[in-house]
Amino acid sequence: MIVNPDIETYLKNISEYPHPVLKEMEELAEERSFPNVGPLVGRLLYALVEFGHVHTVLECGSGFGYSALWMALALPENGNITCIEYDARNIELGKKFFEKAGIAHKVTFLEGDALEIVPTLPQTFDVVMNDIDKDRYTKILPELLKKLRVGGMLITDNVLWKGKVIEENPDDRTRIIQEYNRQLMTEENLWTTIIPLRDGVSLSIKLRGK
Ligand SMILES: C[S@@+](CC[C@H](N)C(=O)[O-])C[C@H]1O[C@@H](n2cnc3c(N)ncnc32)[C@H](O)[C@@H]1O
């Protein structure tokens, strides 16, 4: 754990939920050992969408919609989140949770590999969230940046990878995350900051071309 566990517990204990369905989703994730972003990152996502007056979000690797629901709850009534997920059972569950939360009209689920679907999307988005398999992070990055509007934000989960990013002889997956972080930090038209919350979340703003 990157954050002191007692601090994590404290933060969780003082945090309110914008909708009770999120709690239900967390219980399911716990039961299945499913790696969703958790409530602290969820709150951050909510804050970013709310503060940025975001209307459109693209999420790659949505699972059963937990992180997507946090963002969707902060979207305006006419906002939309497009969720790409390659497991059809997760999508079915996700649709049910969005219905239960009363905001199914804000979500579009697309089934398949994000690497194949993203290049076919016709529009750009205010926010793009990347949470796919970590060994595909560097491969998908250029495609995600093409779909991010100037001034928009790319959010990526797990960029500190349980702290393994500081290892000198990392495994292949860790090496890919290290390379991904290097690209985020050195790409000329991106301004990136990494927040050491939970498993590390990066926030990258797409700058106007210089
Ligand atoms: C870490 S979980 C996502 C959790 C979700 N973002 C949340 O916090 O609620 C990663 C999900 O991405 C999906 N996934 C991984 N690689 C993918 C890809 N290339 N295309 C589409 N879905 C992918 C997996 O099936 C899994 O459900």
The ligand as a Tripos MOL2 file, in Angstrom:
@<TRIPOS>MOLECULE
LIG
   27    29     1     0     0
SMALL
NO_CHARGES

@<TRIPOS>ATOM
      1 C1         -9.1170   -2.7750  -13.4000 C.3       1 LIG1
      2 S1        -10.5800   -3.3350  -14.1450 S.3       1 LIG1
      3 C2        -11.5270   -1.9020  -14.3500 C.3       1 LIG1
      4 C3        -12.1600   -1.3300  -13.1940 C.3       1 LIG1
      5 C4        -13.0140   -0.1110  -13.4660 C.3       1 LIG1
      6 N1        -12.3020    0.9230  -14.1960 N.3       1 LIG1
      7 C5        -13.4620    0.4130  -12.1330 C.2       1 LIG1
      8 O1        -12.6430    1.0030  -11.4250 O.co2     1 LIG1
      9 O2        -14.6150    0.2020  -11.7930 O.co2     1 LIG1
     10 C6        -10.0600   -3.5010  -15.8150 C.3       1 LIG1
     11 C7        -11.1920   -3.8810  -16.7590 C.3       1 LIG1
     12 O3        -10.7500   -3.6200  -18.0710 O.3       1 LIG1
     13 C8        -11.1230   -4.6690  -18.9420 C.3       1 LIG1
     14 N2        -10.1200   -4.6260  -20.0040 N.ar      1 LIG1
     15 C9         -8.7900   -4.8730  -19.8770 C.ar      1 LIG1
     16 N3         -8.1610   -4.6740  -21.0340 N.ar      1 LIG1
     17 C10        -9.1060   -4.2750  -21.9310 C.ar      1 LIG1
     18 C11        -9.0780   -3.9110  -23.3040 C.ar      1 LIG1
     19 N4         -7.9430   -3.9230  -24.0010 N.pl3     1 LIG1
     20 N5        -10.2460   -3.5580  -23.8830 N.ar      1 LIG1
     21 C12       -11.4020   -3.5570  -23.1830 C.ar      1 LIG1
     22 N6        -11.5030   -3.8930  -21.8790 N.ar      1 LIG1
     23 C13       -10.3690   -4.2400  -21.2600 C.ar      1 LIG1
     24 C14       -11.1360   -5.9190  -18.0730 C.3       1 LIG1
     25 O4        -12.0660   -6.8750  -18.5620 O.3       1 LIG1
     26 C15       -11.5720   -5.3500  -16.7110 C.3       1 LIG1
     27 O5        -12.9600   -5.4410  -16.5320 O.3       1 LIG1
@<TRIPOS>BOND
     1     1     2 1
     2     2     3 1
     3     2    10 1
     4     3     4 1
     5     4     5 1
     6     5     6 1
     7     5     7 1
     8     7     8 2
     9     7     9 1
    10    10    11 1
    11    11    12 1
    12    11    26 1
    13    12    13 1
    14    13    14 1
    15    13    24 1
    16    14    15 ar
    17    14    23 ar
    18    15    16 ar
    19    16    17 ar
    20    17    18 ar
    21    17    23 ar
    22    18    19 1
    23    18    20 ar
    24    20    21 ar
    25    21    22 ar
    26    22    23 ar
    27    24    25 1
    28    24    26 1
    29    26    27 1
@<TRIPOS>SUBSTRUCTURE
     1 LIG1         1 GROUP 0 **** ****
